[in-house]
Amino acid sequence: MKTLDSFRNGSLQYLVASDVAARGLDIPEVSHVFNYEPPRSPDDYVHRIGRTGRAGRQGASFTLVGPSDKKSLDLIEKLTGKPIEKAEIEGLPEAALGDPSDRGGRGAAPKN
């Protein structure tokens, strides 16, 4: 709570929060939200980006995605009824990296 209070009063400029912590936080004047991956639920995406631009203020939201995130983006666009503006970061590999069975997120519980 001390860290959150420091962010609210401006003495802390940046706040990094997990998806769980990001829900339910009432923080005025958030100018930017950066998602390192799209959320599992399109409703969560709307909740996350809703952190910016409150009370008529300007805000921006950015989400990093890869080819395997197409389904998530399609669901978000379907829910919002609006296309998401896309930009490509030059120099990044186009093919998937890492373990193809890795679905991202929190992962499954270890199997014994």
C-alpha positions as CSV (number, residue, x, y, z in Angstrom):
1,M,0.0,0.0,0.0
2,K,2.9,2.3,0.7
3,T,4.1,1.9,-2.9
4,L,0.7,2.5,-4.3
5,D,0.3,5.7,-2.2
6,S,3.7,6.9,-3.5
7,F,2.5,6.4,-7.1
8,R,-0.8,8.2,-6.3
9,N,0.9,11.2,-4.8
10,G,3.5,11.5,-7.6
11,S,6.6,10.7,-5.6
12,L,6.9,7.4,-7.5
13,Q,6.8,7.9,-11.3
14,Y,6.3,4.3,-12.5
15,L,4.3,1.4,-11.2
16,V,4.6,-2.1,-12.4
17,A,1.7,-4.3,-11.4
18,S,0.8,-7.9,-12.1
19,D,-2.6,-8.7,-13.8
20,V,-4.1,-9.6,-10.4
21,A,-2.8,-6.4,-8.7
22,A,-3.9,-4.2,-11.6
23,R,-7.6,-5.1,-11.0
24,G,-9.3,-3.0,-8.5
25,L,-6.6,-0.3,-8.2
26,D,-8.1,3.2,-8.1
27,I,-5.3,5.4,-9.4
28,P,-6.1,8.7,-11.0
29,E,-4.2,10.3,-13.8
30,V,-2.6,7.2,-15.3
31,S,-1.2,8.4,-18.7
32,H,0.1,5.1,-20.1
33,V,-0.5,1.4,-19.8
34,F,1.9,-1.1,-21.2
35,N,0.8,-4.8,-21.6
36,Y,3.6,-7.2,-22.2
37,E,1.1,-9.7,-23.6
38,P,-2.7,-9.6,-24.3
39,P,-4.8,-10.8,-21.4
40,R,-6.6,-14.1,-21.5
41,S,-10.0,-12.4,-21.5
42,P,-11.0,-9.5,-23.7
43,D,-12.9,-8.0,-20.7
44,D,-9.6,-7.8,-18.9
45,Y,-8.1,-5.9,-21.8
46,V,-10.9,-3.3,-21.6
47,H,-10.3,-3.1,-17.8
48,R,-6.6,-2.6,-18.3
49,I,-6.8,0.1,-20.9
50,G,-9.5,1.8,-18.9
51,R,-6.8,2.8,-16.4
52,T,-5.9,5.7,-18.8
53,G,-7.9,8.7,-19.9
54,R,-10.2,8.8,-16.9
55,A,-12.3,11.9,-16.3
56,G,-11.7,13.2,-19.8
57,R,-7.9,13.0,-19.6
58,Q,-5.7,11.7,-22.4
59,G,-4.2,8.3,-22.1
60,A,-2.5,5.7,-24.3
61,S,-2.3,1.9,-24.1
62,F,0.2,-0.4,-25.8
63,T,0.2,-4.2,-26.0
64,L,3.1,-6.3,-27.2
65,V,1.8,-9.2,-29.3
66,G,3.2,-11.9,-31.6
67,P,1.7,-14.1,-34.3
68,S,0.3,-16.6,-31.7
69,D,-1.8,-13.8,-30.1
70,K,-4.1,-13.4,-33.1
71,K,-7.0,-15.1,-31.4
72,S,-6.8,-12.8,-28.4
73,L,-6.7,-9.7,-30.6
74,D,-9.7,-10.9,-32.6
75,L,-11.7,-11.4,-29.4
76,I,-10.8,-8.0,-28.1
77,E,-11.8,-6.3,-31.4
78,K,-15.0,-8.3,-31.4
79,L,-15.8,-7.2,-27.9
80,T,-15.0,-3.5,-28.4
81,G,-16.4,-3.3,-32.0
82,K,-13.3,-1.4,-33.0
83,P,-10.1,-2.4,-34.7
84,I,-6.9,-2.1,-32.7
85,E,-4.3,0.1,-34.3
86,K,-1.2,-2.0,-35.1
87,A,2.4,-1.1,-35.5
88,E,5.3,-3.4,-36.3
89,I,8.6,-3.2,-34.5
90,E,11.3,-3.5,-37.1
91,G,14.1,-6.0,-36.5
92,L,12.1,-8.5,-34.5
93,P,12.0,-12.1,-35.7
94,E,8.9,-13.1,-37.5
95,A,9.0,-16.7,-36.5
96,A,8.1,-17.8,-33.1
97,L,10.9,-18.2,-30.6
98,G,11.3,-20.7,-27.7
99,D,9.2,-23.7,-26.9
100,P,6.2,-24.0,-29.2
101,S,4.1,-25.6,-26.4
102,D,4.6,-22.6,-24.2
103,R,1.3,-20.7,-24.2
104,G,2.5,-17.7,-22.1
105,G,0.8,-16.4,-19.1
106,R,1.2,-17.9,-15.7
107,G,1.5,-21.5,-17.0
108,A,0.1,-24.7,-15.6
109,A,0.9,-26.3,-12.3
110,P,3.8,-28.6,-12.5
111,K,3.0,-32.2,-13.1
112,N,4.3,-34.8,-10.6
